[in-house]
Amino acid sequence: MIFRPAVDSGACVVINQKEMASLQDPKQLTLGYTEAARSWYWLIDPDEWESTRTKEIRQELVRLLGRDFSSYAELREWWALNNEHLFWSGTDERLEVREPGVQDLANPYAYHLKHPMTPVSAVEYIRQQPHALDPESETGKITDGNLRAVLLDREVRLRGLKLAAGDWIEVLTGKRARIAKEFLERVIGKQYATKVEWLNFLGQGIPPVPWRMSRASAQEWVAVIQLYGGTEPYRQHDVEELREQTGLNYSTPEEFIPWLQNTENTRQEEWQKARELANDLYDDRNPHAGDSFAMGWLKSITDQSFDSAQEWVQWWQDNHANLTLSADGRKLVTGRR
């Protein structure tokens, strides 16, 4: 099969017979439809929920998910709870929510969302790496194998760059630092005065329990014990591994199950998020470093060149709803769409 993406007729995509055969694989169908739903979800601007374009996107989500949402808040909450449990229904090109079974959890790399790298939409990719939109990418000369032709879509570029700009504005307003401080103190249960102290604490080798094991790993362990825990050599090996990861000294795999099923014991995700958020704290040794970094990025992805945080924040408040994409697709420019 040879086809050209609608967003760039100059690009040509070829799918060979082997790849065509994989399109009948339920796992691949699940991956494809889930990625499509994720792409539509991230294209939505909550400030334009009732716009004509957003209504078109919402209809695509209705087709994929089988339901509509009355508000962006409702959609966001549903997506957060269910996006990791979407499976191809087998009919009507539709996804349905299904909790993974014991076999899925015990064999996570066969389970459709267990990947070495979590797939992200093109919007998320641009938000995280706006530098990817270099001059060559406008002509289709994309060297990064993870980037697809969809990155040439101007709608995708606009949404991704607006999200990136909003992130840097939050640095300049101090919102990012406040969120980070509140999260760290609430979740970790400690109060350090400086960014350096937080980074030193969070960077100490293997995290202590309960931040050592993730909930997904705990679910996987429970499933493995239920399926294979009664046989050697798994039994003794599992006990040794579980002792190291939990800090407990039980003698059989089954004894660990109640501990593993208590989500308060398995909070690795919060530790990882804490390590990321610690970088958003103010650095007492160089309090303006964060602002300078944020303004540098904003200058690179917009047509503005302010030198103060106040000017950038005011510009964003006045113009963020009316930003559009420059002709070369690399910057945000002011002006009504």
Buried (B, 14 or more C-beta within 10 A) or exposed (E): EEEEBEBBEEBEEEEEEEEEEBEEEEEBBBBBBBEBBBBBBBBBBEEBBEEEEBEEBBEBBEBBBEEEBEEBEEBBEBBEEBBBBBBBBEEEEBBBBBEBEEEBBBBBEEBBBBEEEEEBBBBBBBBBBBEBBEEEBBEBEBEEEEBBBBBBBBBBBBBBBBBBBEBBBBBBBBEBBBEBBEBBEEBBEEEBEEBBBBBEBBEEEEBEBBBBBBBBBBBBBBBBBBBEBEEEEBBEEBBEBBBEBBEBEBEBBBBBBEBBEEEEBBBBEBBBBBBEBBBBBBBEEEEEEBBEEBBEBBBEBBEBEBEEBEBBBEBBEEBBEEBBBBEEBBBBBBEEE
